[in-house]
Amino acid sequence: MVMEKKIKKEIKKIAVAKKPEAKPELKKETGPKNRYSDEELEEFKQIILTKLEEAKKDLEILTEAFSNSGGEDINDTSPTFKILEEGSQVLSKEENSQLAMRQTKFIKNLENALIRIQNKTYGICRVTGELIPKERLRIVPHATLSIDAKNMQKKTRD
C-alpha cells in the first residue's frame, strides 16, 4: 500500500511535468484601431511636408509684402504724399502682417503634426482618444480633434 501511494505520487509528478504549457492567446484586433500604421503615417507625412513647403513660400511672400523688403517701390523717393494712398498702404500692410502671423501659426501646427507622426500619436483625437478619419486628415493634416470633438467644442462656446 505504501508502494502504491509512492507510484501514484510519481505518476502525478510525471503527468504534471508533461502538461503542455498554456500558450498565450493572440489578441485579435476586433475593436477599433488605436493608431495608424507606419505606412499610413508615411502617407500623412508626405502630405504635411508638401503643405509645409507651400506654407513657407507663402509666408515669405507675405513677409516681403508687409515689410517692403522688395525694395523696388518708389515710396521713399516720391515728392508728394497722398494721404488716402498711404492709409490704404498701411491697412494693406496690417492685413498682410495678420495673414503672416496666421501662416506662421499654420506652419507651427504642421511641424507639431510631424512630431506626432514621429511619436506615432498622429491622428488621435485629443478629446475623444479615437482615430480622426483619414479623409479629415488629408484635408486638414494638422487636425488634433475629430469632427465630433470639434462640434462639441463649438457648442460649449456658443
ChimeraX attribute file (.defattr): number of C-alpha atoms within 10 A of each C-alpha:
attribute: neighborCount
match mode: 1-to-1
recipient: residues
	/A:1	6
	/A:2	7
	/A:3	8
	/A:4	9
	/A:5	10
	/A:6	11
	/A:7	12
	/A:8	12
	/A:9	12
	/A:10	12
	/A:11	12
	/A:12	12
	/A:13	11
	/A:14	11
	/A:15	11
	/A:16	10
	/A:17	10
	/A:18	9
	/A:19	8
	/A:20	8
	/A:21	7
	/A:22	6
	/A:23	6
	/A:24	6
	/A:25	6
	/A:26	6
	/A:27	6
	/A:28	6
	/A:29	8
	/A:30	6
	/A:31	6
	/A:32	8
	/A:33	10
	/A:34	13
	/A:35	17
	/A:36	19
	/A:37	11
	/A:38	12
	/A:39	9
	/A:40	12
	/A:41	20
	/A:42	14
	/A:43	12
	/A:44	23
	/A:45	20
	/A:46	12
	/A:47	16
	/A:48	22
	/A:49	14
	/A:50	11
	/A:51	16
	/A:52	18
	/A:53	12
	/A:54	12
	/A:55	17
	/A:56	15
	/A:57	12
	/A:58	16
	/A:59	22
	/A:60	12
	/A:61	14
	/A:62	21
	/A:63	19
	/A:64	17
	/A:65	17
	/A:66	21
	/A:67	12
	/A:68	13
	/A:69	10
	/A:70	11
	/A:71	10
	/A:72	7
	/A:73	10
	/A:74	8
	/A:75	12
	/A:76	7
	/A:77	7
	/A:78	9
	/A:79	8
	/A:80	7
	/A:81	9
	/A:82	9
	/A:83	9
	/A:84	9
	/A:85	10
	/A:86	12
	/A:87	11
	/A:88	11
	/A:89	13
	/A:90	13
	/A:91	13
	/A:92	14
	/A:93	19
	/A:94	13
	/A:95	15
	/A:96	20
	/A:97	19
	/A:98	14
	/A:99	17
	/A:100	21
	/A:101	15
	/A:102	13
	/A:103	18
	/A:104	16
	/A:105	12
	/A:106	18
	/A:107	21
	/A:108	14
	/A:109	17
	/A:110	22
	/A:111	16
	/A:112	14
	/A:113	22
	/A:114	22
	/A:115	14
	/A:116	17
	/A:117	19
	/A:118	14
	/A:119	9
	/A:120	15
	/A:121	18
	/A:122	26
	/A:123	28
	/A:124	21
	/A:125	20
	/A:126	16
	/A:127	14
	/A:128	12
	/A:129	14
	/A:130	16
	/A:131	20
	/A:132	23
	/A:133	13
	/A:134	14
	/A:135	9
	/A:136	15
	/A:137	19
	/A:138	14
	/A:139	10
	/A:140	13
	/A:141	21
	/A:142	23
	/A:143	21
	/A:144	21
	/A:145	22
	/A:146	22
	/A:147	14
	/A:148	13
	/A:149	17
	/A:150	14
	/A:151	12
	/A:152	12
	/A:153	13
	/A:154	10
	/A:155	9
	/A:156	7
	/A:157	7
	/A:158	5
